[in-house]
Amino acid sequence: MDPKRHYAQLNDGHLIPILGFGTYVPAEVPKSKAEEATKLAIEAGFRHIDSAYLYENEEEVGRAIRSKIADGTVKREDIFYTSKLWITFLRPELVRPALERSLKKLQLDYVNLYIIHFPTALKALEKCKDAGLTKSIGVSNFNHRQLEMILNKPGLKYKPVCNQVECHPYLNQRKLLDFCKSKDIVLVAYSALGSHREKKWVDQNSPILLDDPVLCDLAKKHKRTPALIALRYQIQRGVVVLAKSFNKKRIKENMQVFEFQLTSEDMKVLDGLNRNFRYIDAKFAVGHPNYPFSEEY
């Protein structure tokens, strides 16, 4: 099936591919892996590439994108590239230079989406959009109160187009998803397959999502992998979903998400796995006035 048909419309008129490729590489993995995997992802049909300044691999990811443009696999306008402002650059005067630094590493003229994690620096972000450095602006890890605060901000020029949050069958974010839909904000799911389980971010005793017996039973029923069931679940809920893998076979396999459908019964069963369990709880930020996870949603 042609992946080009699988887009969601953002509230600023731009289109976002509903399946994205995550490029985060744990510290112990060589950065070259991100370059290699991004090339494989583009070859497999991924057109939405998600990275960030914090991942320290934008140079490699940019090189992969440019090489696939150079060999005629894609044009720049086929690729939807997301970057994120890290929390050390929230002062308004640091925002544009941070984005320009990312663009220099990527050797691209613009990003398609630039995301912030805290409800500050929005004005500076709007100026980046006006300057053509980013096509759209979004947020990440915002709870509904923080979204309300931004939406009610006097003089708001551009509504965030998306809220990128941890979302998977153990944390299905139903209330936040409903809230975002009511405000025409797309929910983007990270850690949709559980998590990379890196020690500095994730408790090593946390459950392994893809080993869940319910997910494995549905995978057998549909003759697919548990990962594909978890990805398809999000797409059928109207969530844009990010998949991350460095394995060539799995990267190609994840594109099969468009080749089958879950029944409404399957969806109910998956909804039943929700336990509001968070792999990445950003404990380092607890106590900060903008810590997002103390709210129910």
Buried (B, 14 or more C-beta within 10 A) or exposed (E): EEBEEBBBEBBBEBBBBBBBBBBBBEEEBEBEBBBBBBBBBBBBBBBBBBBBBBBBBBBBBBBBBBBBBEEEEBEEEEBBBBBBBBBEBBEBEBBBEBBEBBBEBBEBEBBBBBBBBBBBBBEBBBBBBEEEBBBBBBBBBBBBEBBEEBEEEEEEEBBBBBBBBBBBBBBBBBEBBEBBBEBEBBBBBBBBBBBBEBEEBBBEEBEEBBEBEBBBBBBEEBEBBBBBBBBBBBBBBEBBBBBBBBEBEBBBBBBBBBEEEBEEEBBEBBEEBBEEBBBBBBEEBEEEEBBBBEEEB
